[in-house]
Amino acid sequence: MGLLTASLLFGLAVPQPASSQDFDFSGFVAGEVRAFPEGAKFPEQDDSHISPSLVLQPELRYRWNRRDDRITFIPFLRIDADDDNRTHADIRELSWYHAEDDWDTVVGVSKVFWGVVESRHLVDIINQTDLVESPDQEDKLGQPMLNLNLLRDWGTLSFFVLPGFRERTFPDDDARLRGPLPIDADASYESGLEEWNVDFALRYSQTFGGWDIGLAHFYGTSREPRLIPRADGDGNLSFRQRYDLIHQTSLDAQYTTGPWLLKLEALTRDGHEGDRFFAAVGGFEYTLFGIFESAADLGLLAEYLHDGRDDETPATPFEDDVFLGARLALNDVEDTELLAGVILDADQEERIFSVEFERRLSDNLNLEIEGQLFDNIDENGLLSGFEKDSFLEIRLSWFF
């Protein structure tokens, strides 16, 4: 019997006073339409300009022992009309959480986020990216884990044992937003245990006055694959994923003073065939409160992105870039928010514009609009496969 199963059965079998137990069932179902103004760049890609899909994500939580114990189950399902790989299911969370006065633990499948900056989540490494969901890499797959957090006056020390690796999801061979070449499904690994290699992570976090600091180290299979070109017997080119074993040490820090947020994420990584490299994203967010004598707040964002990796590491287009953006929160009863920005490549002069809008239409109905525009893309650059894939996505979600 697995550790998670045994823990859940034990917890459910222990008699508890009725007043100390509660069960929550919630979630959402959503209809989504993604529109591509331009036709596909490659002839094998689906040339549809409109791509609909449906999403279902129920959430079940059972708490007992005065809420010191909790079971969480969050499955996820998407059905997409055009991208077979985007039609997929996942367990985002299936975990048991237990809390004591000076420690807590999570056992099972869960999600953990590290980071503070807006433009690129550089140090967020525990969970694998669910790339078929969105090219912004913010959606994550559930990760099996044993997590122990020691809560002390001098900070929180978090230990992670991560059994079972999740490969990154990619759009299908004929789908939009797939990049310049199809991605093979048969990945290769540096570890002889392949996807069964056990990864480890350690993180220290603490608040010092206006500072929030996180210092972490990860050892295990890289969440970023190297994409290695290869040809089949007919000469058709594709990318094969290669997952290396890496050591990554990272820092995330945020300083709050008045309307200013100063942010930094930095890492050093070793283990790919290339040399150890350093990468960082740093910048600020300045908030103008109550603009035009209203309840609305306007945040102005600026960040610099640096990445010093070489050609033998997973490729990135964000080697020397600047992000500029604005965040508008109306602070109204509908929770209306707008985030817009652009990433500017200092070398190639490429530009990626992005927009995210969200507004609650009723107690249960929510509207989201998201889009990306790829502009002035270098034909020989890493983003060349996306130059015709600018899109606007509209999602209507019903929460229950």
Buried (B, 14 or more C-beta within 10 A) or exposed (E): EEEBEEBBEEBEEEEBEEEEBEEEEEBBBBEBBBBBEBEBBBEEBBBBBEBBBBBBBBBBBBBBBEEBBBBBBBBBBBEBBBBEBBBBEBBBBBBBBBBEEEBBBBBBBBBBEBBBBBBBBBBBBBBBBBBBBBBBBEBBBBBBBBBBBEBEEEBBBBBBBBEEBBBBBBBBBBBBBBBBBBBBEEBBBBBEEBEEBBBEBBBBBBEEEEEBBBBBEBBBBBBBBBBEEEEEEEEEEBBBBBBBBBEBBBBBBBBBEEEEBBBBBBBBBBBBEBEBBEBBBBBBBBBBEEEEEEEBBBBBBBBBBBBBBEEEBBEBBBBBBBBBBBBBBBBEEEEBBBBBBBBBBEEBEBBBBBBBBBBBEEEEEBBBBBBBBBEEBBEEBBBBBBBBBBBBBBBBBEBE
